[in-house]
Amino acid sequence: MAFEGLTERLQNAIGKLRKKGKLTEADVKEVMREIRLALLEADVNFKVVKEFIKTVRERSIGAEVLESLTPAQQIVKIVDEELTKVMGEEATPLNKSPKIPTIIMMVGLQGAGKTTTAAKLANKLKTEENARPMLIAGDIYRPAAIDQLKILGQEIDVPVFALGTDVSPVEIVKQGLAQAKENHNDYVIIDTAGRLQIDETLMNELSDIKDLAQPNEILLTVDAMTGQSAVEVAEGFNGKLDVTGVVLTKLDGDTRGGAALSIRSVTGKPIKFMGQGEKITDLDVFHPDRMASRILG
Ligand code: GDP
């Protein structure tokens, strides 16, 4: 992942201040203008940009900064802290059930990376926590999704519960959960159907699964490469399902960063994981502070 354009523009904007020595309010105003444009060009939500600039400006014209001998460094520090804040401050761990199994429901539009992420997450839990997860194939509308999940399950040696495409997703989940309890699986990860866009039938189906499964975690996968539409999708899903966390996928292909920088503020929901490639191991915990440092370069 590299948000090259954003990094370069932020570095240029702040770099100009280094030559100046002591700063004036006009200098701060100019650099804020450039940071604002850089963020908008990176496809960050305009309300997020507005709030961000306001905070950074207020902090930057504070006496300690203008009178400091190293004002540019101080501004870098402020931008770094505020970028971290915008993305959620600290990494947010998975919600876990006090009693096994912890139930994780994956939701998202078709193609966002739901099925892949379900398997990546199962693998992560298995290898890092020595857990015994089970996957449930609940996407009956895309027959290939069931096979895809079965193949991934075999690859990582995690059982996949499937009943084909003729049984309703709610029934599949019900039977799958019963089996997981019998087998003492400590995590159940439910793959659900997606659509090309949000529609009511899909949302009703997902609500029914949610009511039945009472998941500890509803993870929304969104494609970071789609920028602000990822944010709109997140708002849509969150409005209907009250998700508990977001997985940003395809960050490896995202050159701008708009989704990463907007989703937390717009939806209020934490980004818990990020997908950074197609391999099964390409899923990492999302750390806002590390991401901010990467953005600043
Ligand atoms: P679903 O329809 O939401 O279940 O999406 P899939 O899991 O089938 O993923 C759609 C495509 O995106 C597949 O080709 C995945 O390999 C790819 N994909 C998923 N996550 C990532 C990621 O983090 N990076 C990249 N480069 N590709 C990804």
Boltz pocket constraint, residues with backbone or C-beta under 6 A from the ligand:
constraints:
  - pocket:
      binder: B
      contacts: [[A, 108], [A, 109], [A, 110], [A, 111], [A, 112], [A, 113], [A, 114], [A, 115], [A, 116], [A, 117], [A, 145], [A, 192], [A, 194], [A, 248], [A, 249], [A, 250], [A, 251], [A, 252], [A, 253], [A, 274], [A, 275], [A, 276], [A, 277], [A, 278], [A, 282]]
      max_distance: 6.0
